[in-house]
Amino acid sequence: LFSQKDNFSLTKKTKMAIQSSNFTSLDQFYTFYLSQHRMGINRMLHLIATFWMIAVLIYASLNGPLFALLALTAYIPAWIGHFFFEKNKPATFKYPLYSLISDWRMAKDMLIGAVPLRGTLDDEFIVGNFNADPF
């Protein structure tokens, strides 16, 4: 995840948490989550998936709860982003709740401009902007 030659500082505890995947807070997980969404196309696909999920849940609330199952289809564009572009495994498989919350947070951060919609996120951006070192 982070190379030895990075010119920004991570505490030893931060590095160990990311490497061992022992997250003790949502902020800690969010740093990892952003590292799994470096490519703009992946973040854009996640934003599409988030809006799709909102639309499906509104539709389900008006037309019956069975339609809520369609919300699962929102994962399709997000997983395309991971498997075909990032070439990594979605964090949803190991951390479903943290991933869901972080997806909404990333969507909010993209909409307010805190996370760019396009381009690649480097380690310095992720750590410098989203790691208040909560460890």
PyMOL commands that set and color helices and strands:
alter all, ss='L'
color gray80, all
select helices_A, chain A and resi 12-20+26-35+40-63+65-86+91-93+96-111+123-130
alter helices_A, ss='H'
color red, helices_A
deselect
rebuild
show_as cartoon
